[in-house]
Amino acid sequence: MSTQTPFNPLARLLHWGMAAMLLAMLFVGVGMVASIAQREWLIALHRPLGIAILVLVLVRIGNRLRHPPPPLPADLPRWQAHAAHLSHWLLYALMLALPLLGWAMLSAGGFPVQMTPALQLPPIAPVDPLLYAWLRWLHGSLAFALFALVLLHIAAALYHAWVRRDGVFSAMAGRGRSPREE
């Protein structure tokens, strides 16, 4: 990685903002399942947060296509570079898929996706109890996959920050310098 080249400011803002939103979303999702008493307000938070993530991931993909990320370090083993690229595209795919699956699931269940008192999203799937059940299972399963991938992403970031000290973490943190250079 060119340790002098940080990610562009919008990429960093979207990364850290969406990281907070995704972690909140994962815990909200678990809370919705675990707590009957808190379920209503958690659902009211989960739906608009999911749609916000959907919109932001589209902005993020557009920004990434316009402003490619800095290259990975030349001495990074090839399998790690491939794993990094694959994991990032899987993260994007899951951040796109989960809100769409949630929206489709609610549509199939006949539930409105109420964003605000004045804004209701149109259904994107036909009302069908079997489709609802399948989409609910898929939405939950992929949420666990996203959680696992986020944990792997955090582990890789810490590996770059604390073990390799190669500037990869610094580039996203906005410092743009490797501790090896200081």
VOBA-1610 file (N, C-alpha, C; in pm, whole numbers, padded with zeros to 5 digits, always signed):
BEGIN
Met+00084-00118+00000Met+00000+00000+00000Met+00087+00122+00000Ser+00047+00220-00073Ser+00114+00348-00063Ser+00071+00408+00070Thr+00161+00404+00166Thr+00122+00442+00302Thr+00093+00590+00314Gln+00126+00668+00211Gln+00095+00810+00213Gln-00046+00837+00161Thr-00110+00739+00100Thr-00239+00760+00035Thr-00353+00705+00120Pro-00425+00792+00188Pro-00542+00743+00261Pro-00661+00725+00166Phe-00762+00657+00213Phe-00888+00650+00139Phe-00944+00792+00130Asn-01027+00817+00031Asn-01084+00951+00019Asn-01177+00978+00138Pro-01198+01106+00170Pro-01277+01139+00290Pro-01418+01080+00291Leu-01485+01077+00176Leu-01620+01020+00173Leu-01615+00870+00203Ala-01515+00800+00151Ala-01501+00656+00177Ala-01483+00632+00327Arg-01399+00715+00391Arg-01376+00698+00535Arg-01503+00729+00614Leu-01572+00837+00578Leu-01695+00873+00648Leu-01800+00762+00635Leu-01818+00711+00513Leu-01915+00604+00492Leu-01873+00477+00565His-01744+00444+00562His-01696+00323+00628His-01727+00326+00777Trp-01683+00432+00844Trp-01700+00437+00990Trp-01846+00459+01030Gly-01917+00540+00955Gly-02059+00560+00985Gly-02140+00433+00965Met-02113+00365+00856Met-02185+00240+00830Met-02142+00129+00924Ala-02017+00132+00968Ala-01972+00033+01066Ala-02056+00045+01193Ala-02076+00167+01238Ala-02159+00190+01358Ala-02303+00146+01332Met-02355+00180+01213Met-02493+00143+01181Met-02510-00009+01172Leu-02413-00077+01112Leu-02422-00223+01098Leu-02415-00293+01234Leu-02325-00247+01319Leu-02317-00306+01452Leu-02448-00283+01529Ala-02499-00160+01519Ala-02628-00131+01585Ala-02737-00220+01527Met-02739-00234+01395Met-02841-00315+01329Met-02835-00461+01372Leu-02715-00514+01383Leu-02702-00653+01425Leu-02754-00673+01567Phe-02723-00580+01656Phe-02773-00593+01793Phe-02923-00566+01802Val-02973-00474+01722Val-03118-00450+01717Val-03188-00577+01668Gly-03133-00640+01565Gly-03192-00764+01514Gly-03197-00873+01618Val-03089-00889+01692Val-03087-00990+01799Val-03187-00952+01907Gly-03193-00824+01941Gly-03288-00778+02043Gly-03433-00800+02003Met-03463-00784+01874Met-03600-00806+01826Met-03644-00949+01849Val-03551-01041+01834Val-03582-01183+01850Val-03586-01221+01998Ala-03499-01158+02077Ala-03481-01200+02216Ala-03578-01134+02314Ser-03634-01018+02281Ser-03714-00945+02378Ser-03851-00908+02323Ile-03952-00971+02374Ile-04089-00937+02335Ile-04124-00796+02382Ala-04079-00759+02501Ala-04113-00628+02558Ala-04056-00513+02475Gln-03941-00530+02415Gln-03876-00424+02339Gln-03898-00435+02188Arg-03968-00537+02146Arg-03979-00571+02004Arg-04034-00458+01917Glu-04142-00392+01959Glu-04207-00290+01876Glu-04115-00174+01842Trp-04049-00118+01943Trp-03964-00003+01914Trp-03836-00046+01841Leu-03791-00169+01865Leu-03675-00218+01791Leu-03709-00238+01643Ile-03828-00288+01615Ile-03872-00301+01475Ile-03884-00163+01411Ala-03938-00067+01485Ala-03952+00069+01432Ala-03815+00131+01402Leu-03711+00088+01472Leu-03575+00134+01445Leu-03510+00053+01332His-03536-00077+01330His-03472-00169+01236His-03506-00137+01090Arg-03630-00109+01063Arg-03674-00086+00924Arg-03608+00036+00861Pro-03619+00156+00921Pro-03555+00271+00856Pro-03401+00262+00856Leu-03345+00200+00958Leu-03200+00183+00961Leu-03156+00091+00847Gly-03232-00014+00820Gly-03201-00103+00708Gly-03207-00031+00574Ile-03309+00052+00555Ile-03321+00126+00430Ile-03210+00230+00419Ala-03173+00293+00530Ala-03061+00388+00528Ala-02932+00317+00488Ile-02910+00197+00540Ile-02792+00120+00503Ile-02796+00087+00354Leu-02912+00051+00302Leu-02926+00021+00160Leu-02886+00142+00075Val-02937+00259+00109Val-02905+00379+00033Val-02756+00411+00044Leu-02702+00403+00166Leu-02561+00437+00186Leu-02467+00338+00118Val-02504+00211+00112Val-02415+00116+00045Val-02413+00144-00106Leu-02523+00190-00161Leu-02523+00229-00302Leu-02431+00349-00325Val-02437+00446-00234Val-02347+00562-00242Val-02202+00514-00227Arg-02182+00423-00135Arg-02047+00373-00109Arg-01989+00298-00230Ile-02070+00216-00293Ile-02023+00144-00412Ile-01990+00244-00523Gly-02076+00342-00542Gly-02048+00445-00643Gly-01918+00519-00613Asn-01897+00553-00487Asn-01774+00621-00448Asn-01652+00532-00471Arg-01666+00404-00439Arg-01553+00311-00457Arg-01519+00294-00606Leu-01620+00293-00691Leu-01595+00281-00834Leu-01529+00408-00890Arg-01568+00524-00836Arg-01507+00651-00879Arg-01369+00673-00821His-01349+00625-00698His-01223+00646-00625His-01174+00511-00574Pro-01102+00436-00656Pro-01055+00304-00612Pro-00972+00315-00484Pro-00978+00212-00401Pro-00901+00217-00276Pro-00751+00212-00305Pro-00671+00257-00210Pro-00526+00247-00228Pro-00487+00100-00246Pro-00381+00074-00318Pro-00339-00065-00337Pro-00294-00127-00205Leu-00310-00258-00197Leu-00262-00331-00080Leu-00110-00337-00085Pro-00046-00362+00027Pro+00100-00370+00028Pro+00151-00476-00070Ala+00260-00444-00138Ala+00316-00535-00238Ala+00363-00666-00176Asp+00403-00662-00048Asp+00454-00783+00016Asp+00345-00866+00084Leu+00217-00826+00067Leu+00107-00903+00125Leu+00094-01034+00048Pro+00091-01147+00118Pro+00076-01275+00046Pro-00046-01271-00046Arg-00031-01332-00160Arg-00134-01328-00264Arg-00270-01378-00213Trp-00271-01485-00134Trp-00397-01538-00085Trp-00466-01438+00007Gln-00387-01359+00083Gln-00446-01259+00170Gln-00505-01144+00089Ala-00437-01107-00019Ala-00491-01001-00106Ala-00622-01046-00170His-00625-01170-00217His-00749-01223-00276His-00859-01231-00171Ala-00825-01275-00051Ala-00924-01284+00058Ala-00977-01144+00093Ala-00890-01044+00092Ala-00933-00907+00122Ala-01032-00858+00018His-00999-00878-00109His-01090-00833-00216His-01223-00907-00209Leu-01218-01037-00193Leu-01340-01117-00185Leu-01425-01076-00065Ser-01363-01059+00050Ser-01440-01025+00170Ser-01505-00888+00156His-01437-00793+00092His-01499-00662+00074His-01621-00669-00017Trp-01611-00744-00126Trp-01726-00755-00215Trp-01839-00835-00151Leu-01804-00933-00066Leu-01907-01005+00009Leu-01977-00911+00109Leu-01899-00825+00172Leu-01961-00727+00263Leu-02059-00639+00187Tyr-02017-00588+00071Tyr-02108-00505-00008Tyr-02232-00583-00049Ala-02213-00707-00094Ala-02327-00790-00136Ala-02425-00811-00021Leu-02373-00840+00096Leu-02462-00863+00211Leu-02529-00733+00256Met-02456-00621+00250Met-02517-00494+00288Met-02627-00453+00190Leu-02618-00499+00066Leu-02726-00477-00030Leu-02840-00577-00010Ala-02802-00703+00004Ala-02902-00810+00008Ala-02989-00805+00133Leu-02932-00781+00249Leu-03011-00788+00372Leu-03126-00688+00377Pro-03104-00560+00345Pro-03221-00470+00346Pro-03326-00509+00242Leu-03279-00552+00124Leu-03375-00592+00020Leu-03453-00716+00062Leu-03383-00811+00125Leu-03452-00931+00175Leu-03551-00896+00285Gly-03511-00806+00374Gly-03603-00764+00480Gly-03726-00697+00424Trp-03708-00611+00327Trp-03819-00542+00261Trp-03908-00643+00190Ala-03847-00735+00115Ala-03925-00838+00046Ala-03997-00928+00144Met-03931-00961+00255Met-03992-01046+00357Met-04118-00979+00413Leu-04106-00851+00448Leu-04223-00780+00501Leu-04333-00771+00397Ser-04296-00748+00273Ser-04395-00743+00165Ser-04467-00877+00153Ala-04391-00986+00156Ala-04451-01120+00144Ala-04540-01151+00263Gly-04510-01092+00378Gly-04593-01113+00497Gly-04713-01021+00502Gly-04720-00929+00406Gly-04832-00835+00404Gly-04815-00720+00502Phe-04694-00700+00550Phe-04666-00593+00646Phe-04615-00469+00573Pro-04667-00353+00608Pro-04617-00232+00543Pro-04477-00197+00595Val-04398-00137+00508Val-04267-00087+00550Val-04283+00063+00568Gln-04318+00099+00691Gln-04348+00237+00727Gln-04219+00304+00772Met-04175+00402+00694Met-04051+00472+00727Met-04078+00587+00824Thr-04179+00663+00795Thr-04224+00773+00880Thr-04376+00768+00876Pro-04444+00846+00959Pro-04590+00844+00950Pro-04643+00877+00810Ala-04567+00954+00732Ala-04613+00995+00599Ala-04550+00915+00485Leu-04454+00829+00515Leu-04383+00759+00408Leu-04388+00608+00429Gln-04454+00543+00335Gln-04460+00396+00335Gln-04401+00347+00204Leu-04307+00253+00212Leu-04247+00198+00091Leu-04344+00101+00024Pro-04339+00094-00108Pro-04428+00000-00178Pro-04379-00144-00157Pro-04471-00240-00164Pro-04427-00380-00153Pro-04343-00419-00274Ile-04243-00508-00250Ile-04159-00554-00361Ile-04170-00704-00382Ala-04263-00767-00310Ala-04288-00910-00328Ala-04438-00934-00305Pro-04492-01037-00367Pro-04634-01067-00346Pro-04657-01123-00205Val-04776-01101-00154Val-04812-01159-00024Val-04819-01311-00042Asp-04737-01381+00035Asp-04727-01527+00024Asp-04663-01579+00152Pro-04738-01650+00235Pro-04684-01698+00363Pro-04560-01788+00348Leu-04557-01871+00244Leu-04439-01957+00225Leu-04317-01874+00186Leu-04337-01777+00098Leu-04227-01688+00060Leu-04181-01609+00182Tyr-04275-01561+00262Tyr-04240-01488+00384Tyr-04152-01574+00475Ala-04191-01697+00498Ala-04113-01786+00585Ala-03974-01810+00531Trp-03964-01834+00400Trp-03834-01859+00340Trp-03746-01734+00347Leu-03802-01616+00316Leu-03725-01492+00321Leu-03684-01458+00464Arg-03769-01489+00559Arg-03733-01465+00700Arg-03613-01550+00740Trp-03615-01678+00701Trp-03502-01765+00730Trp-03375-01714+00661Leu-03388-01677+00534Leu-03272-01630+00458Leu-03217-01501+00517His-03306-01408+00552His-03265-01281+00612His-03187-01305+00742Gly-03238-01392+00826Gly-03170-01423+00952Gly-03037-01493+00930Ser-03034-01588+00838Ser-02911-01663+00810Ser-02803-01571+00755Leu-02841-01485+00662Leu-02742-01395+00605Leu-02698-01288+00705Ala-02785-01253+00799Ala-02743-01160+00905Ala-02632-01222+00990Phe-02644-01351+01020Phe-02536-01419+01093Phe-02409-01424+01008Ala-02423-01447+00879Ala-02307-01447+00790Ala-02241-01309+00788Leu-02322-01204+00784Leu-02267-01069+00788Leu-02193-01045+00919Phe-02251-01087+01028Phe-02187-01069+01158Phe-02052-01140+01161Ala-02046-01263+01109Ala-01919-01337+01104Ala-01819-01265+01015Leu-01864-01214+00902Leu-01775-01145+00810Leu-01725-01013+00870Val-01810-00945+00943Val-01768-00821+01012Val-01660-00854+01116Leu-01679-00963+01191Leu-01577-01002+01289Leu-01445-01034+01219Leu-01451-01102+01107Leu-01330-01133+01030Leu-01265-01004+00979His-01345-00911+00934His-01296-00782+00885His-01224-00707+00997Ile-01283-00706+01116Ile-01221-00639+01231Ile-01089-00707+01266Ala-01088-00841+01265Ala-00964-00914+01294Ala-00855-00880+01193Ala-00892-00873+01065Ala-00793-00839+00962Ala-00743-00696+00981Ala-00832-00604+01015Ala-00791-00465+01037Ala-00692-00456+01154Leu-00721-00528+01261Leu-00630-00527+01376Leu-00497-00594+01342Tyr-00501-00696+01260Tyr-00378-00762+01214Tyr-00291-00661+01138His-00354-00583+01050His-00278-00483+00975His-00227-00371+01067Ala-00308-00333+01165Ala-00270-00224+01254Ala-00162-00265+01354Trp-00176-00383+01414Trp-00089-00420+01526Trp+00024-00516+01490Val+00003-00601+01389Val+00104-00701+01356Val+00187-00655+01236Arg+00122-00636+01125Arg+00196-00597+01004Arg+00241-00451+01008Arg+00160-00365+01068Arg+00191-00222+01074Arg+00226-00168+00935Asp+00141-00202+00839Asp+00173-00173+00699Asp+00097-00055+00640Gly+00022+00017+00722Gly-00048+00135+00673Gly-00189+00110+00623Val-00231-00017+00613Val-00365-00047+00564Val-00470+00013+00658Phe-00456-00011+00786Phe-00551+00044+00883Phe-00543+00197+00885Ser-00422+00250+00882Ser-00404+00395+00886Ser-00470+00464+00767Ala-00469+00399+00653Ala-00531+00458+00533Ala-00681+00477+00553Met-00748+00385+00622Met-00891+00399+00647Met-00916+00488+00769Ala-00822+00487+00862Ala-00837+00573+00980Ala-00811+00718+00944Gly-00750+00742+00828Gly-00728+00878+00782Gly-00591+00933+00813Arg-00508+00854+00877Arg-00375+00903+00910Arg-00282+00891+00790Gly-00299+00786+00709Gly-00223+00771+00587Gly-00076+00744+00606Arg-00035+00711+00726Arg+00107+00680+00751Arg+00116+00547+00823Ser+00219+00476+00794Ser+00246+00349+00859Ser+00330+00374+00983Pro+00303+00303+01095Pro+00388+00318+01213Pro+00534+00285+01181Arg+00561+00206+01078Arg+00700+00173+01041Arg+00774+00299+00996Glu+00697+00399+00945Glu+00759+00520+00892Glu+00787+00621+01002Glu+00723+00607+01116Glu+00734+00708+01220Glu+00850+00683+01312
//
